Amino acid sequence: MLMTILEQGLIYGILALGLLITYRILDFPDLTVDSSFPLGAAVSAILTVNGVNPALTLLAAIAAGAVAGLITGFIHVKCKVRDLLSGIITMTGLYSVNLRIAGKANVPLFAYDTLFKNDFTKALPAWIAPYATLALILIIALAAKLLLDLFLKTKAGYLLRAAGDNASVVTTLARDQGGVKIIGLMIANALVSLAGAVLCQQQRFFDISMGTGTMVIGLASVIIGTNLFRRTSLIKSTTAVLAGSILYKACVSIALSLGLESQDMKLVTAALFLLILVAGSVRRKKVRVHA
Amino acid sequence: MLEVQHITKIYNPGTVHETCLFRDFTLQIAQGSFVSVVGSNGSGKTSLLNILCGSIPVESGSILMDGADITKVKEFRRYRRMGRVYQNPAMGTCPTMTILENLSMADNKGRPFNLGFGTNKRRIQAYKDMLAPLGLGLEDKLGIPVGSLSGGQRQALALLMATMTPIDFLILDEHTAALDPKTAEIIMELTAKIVQEKHLTTLMVTHNLRHALTYGDRLLMLHEGQVVLDRQGEEKRATQLDDILGLFNAISIECGN
């Protein structure tokens, strides 16, 4: 069970890194993720079926996610639609696009080589083999985290943080804040789509419904991570979010092991999320009373 | 030179709340001048700044920057040659970013915001030299988030950030109004020093009549979208606080404040 928690936690951790950008940095409630997550999975699945190297399908998924973010950003910035609605529009439209890409609602990959099950992993010695999947996921998640850390230290990264922090500063720096928002949404959805692709490779199937609740899972991870580690400035928010995602998966897993069925999964997800939100606001109140 | 020519500005057009603020309003701000603008609430001071910066559109007329028509130019593009400091100290800085990060961003204005490192370590000493004369102790706090600074410290930082890179125009929107009197003096001194050193064409809106008299070489009083007082040079230097206070009271009583 621990292996599953770590594997799933890290995969959804990549998703949470994306949400860290939209929710925490840009303060943009982006619902696109519910569709850009399965978009990555659909792209990865269909390319794998067509014989493309699974690693390359991840890159294609990243590109597809970036396009999804671009569309939401364009709707919001250029068509001046409210942030929440822009995400909902893209999310709804992408559902059909995802079905078009995959061709059907469910694409199994059991008969194909995937990122985690191929000639190379089969040749690994028996004592390593069970950990190979986790190790590879860890590498991908850490690479995503480190690249994001690096990006946030660049000039473009500074501007992205400024756009969420105080957009008027971006304007007085003679930069278009709309453009900065679009770039942020592209990076965020690229990460979300990558997470979807990795999950698809790991579970070896694509399912159109796998996106439902993605936003809640990702946001819960972001909130757990940033709330738990907010006092320790040594831990970066990107690390905190990965840890938050693993913790969240552990909580869900514990809840399910207490006798709940797998069809209760989404209910558990939602209830846990509510619990986290309430707990977070209670703690904030306490801090205020003591201050 | 900054100019507004024959501008008309109507708020809430087409509704019962329709109010015409500027009607055929024209104003020229000469190269290198430091203009103080006073006036009661609703006189159009801040609207004038917003129109110059492109934050709000005008119904008709044109805005010119060094003779070039910028009426249709987007707000963010106008800031290439302009700096702006707002009344609210929180508006000019990014609270969760550190002083160093804020200064680094401002330092990069006019250059591409690409994938190069955000902070140039070789510039840190220059930033410290810039902060030290303020006497606010900011030079030792480069690594702390701006959100934990006081209003005066943030405003000083905002002023430095707005004027760090070569600009031609400085727009000050009641930038000392939210500060305590002592800090307001520090910020005004700093403003005057920067304006003089960088030869900036400056437009300063203020509610402090004494600041308006002491600083700058031209004084404007606005009332209901019209210039009711315009003094410059020798004439301005000869103006006493009582003179403008009298006029200010007269127009304020007239509109019931």
Interface residues (C-beta under 8 A of the other chain):
Chain A: F151 K153 T154 K155 A156 G157 Y158 L159 R161 A162 D165 N166 S168 V169 V170 T171 T172 L173 A174 R175 D176 Q177
Chain B: K74 E75 F76 R77 R78 Y79 R80 G83 R84 Y86 A90 M91 G92 T93 C94 P95 T96 M97 E101 N102 S104 M105 A106 N108 K109 G110 P112 F113 N114 L115 G116 F117 G118 T119 M161 A162
